[in-house]
Structures are given as structure tokens and as C-alpha cells.
Amino acid sequence: MGTSRGRRVGRPRAAQRPDSGLEPRDELLAAAAELFTTRGYAATTTRAVAERAGMRQASMYHYVSGKEELLAALLESTVTPSLAYARELLAGSAEDPTRAEDRLWELCRADVELLCSGPHNLGGLYLLPEVRAERFAGFHAVRAELKDAYRQLLAATAAGGALAKSELELRTDLLFGLIEGVILVHRSEPERPVSVFAEATADAALRIAGV
């Protein structure tokens, strides 16, 4: 039965998440994040996600179309905030190029913190073979724009500005690969303080960049 606050209809489940006050779609995303990163994407059914969110499977489809939509939303949540921040940093770099190195370092640090924050290692979902499907083109487009922002920030530095185009592309690939590679390190050492890890990774990224 429903509650006085208008929450979802459905009998209580043994595995139901604690009452979080989230909207139904956000509750489903939280449940999917937990199950995809602990049980695995392929092994998680829509029924399991719905039950973990405290609703019937049929009710779930009022909010999402299925597992793929949930996975796409979770993937994009690991990139979109960093892209928004990168755009701010790029705008600042155009106005004051003397601090380009600082801005590149700050993007690296913030991006690592985002990838390693939260109770679940969502960055690990990048490794799923399913992510190569066309359904996830939106995620790949946002990720590509973020990578290009790294390239532009690197090019704005004194070291980056002296690179040939092919070398700049290579340094960008290496730098971006290091940042995304933190998901593997974080998965093996989840107790490492994120802020310390993020700063150390940003330092290493600038060395790769030649700064």
C-alpha cells in the first residue's frame, strides 16, 4: 500500500533500501549503482533493481525504460560534472593564460575526486563490454568533449604550446588515460583518502604533460 507521503506502491521487500527521501527515479539509480558495482551489470535484473529500490518491477517502467537507461545515466554522472567544470576552467584560461598549468592541475584533481567519490566505484562501469553499444553514444560524446577540454588546457600551457600536434594528441591520450585509470587503483585500494589520491594523481598528470 502507499504511504502518506505518496511513495511507491508495493509490498515491503527484505532487500529494500532504507527510506532515503529520494525521488523514485533517483532511488532506482541508487539501487542500480549498488547492484551494478557489486553483483555486476549482466547479473543484475530489472526486477532486482526495482525490489532494491522498494517498488514493483512494473512500477519501475514509469520512471525508466530499463537497465540500459539506468547504466547510461550512471555513466554520464561520472563525466558531466567534470565537463561543466572544464568549461569554466577553459573560459578562465582564455582570460588569463598565465595560470593554465594551475587550471589543468585543478581539472585533474577534481575529475579524480569525482571518479572516486560516492559509495560505489561507478568508474568501473566504463570497463563493461556493453558500454561500447550505440545506446551509450551520449556518454561517449560527453566523454570525448571532456577529453578535448583536457587537450585545450594542455595546449594552453607553456609546455603544451610547444608541442607538435601529434605529440599534443599523444600527451592528451596519456594524461586522460591516467585520470580514468584511477578507477582500477581505487577499486584495489578503496580506503585510500580520496583527496590525497586526487592531488597525487594531478601531480603525476602534469609530469606526463611535461609541465
Helices and strands as residue ranges (DSSP letters): H 24-38, H 46-52, H 57-60, H 67-77, H 80-95, G 97-99, H 100-116, G 122-127, G 129-132, G 134-136, H 137-156, H 158-161, H 165-188, H 194-209
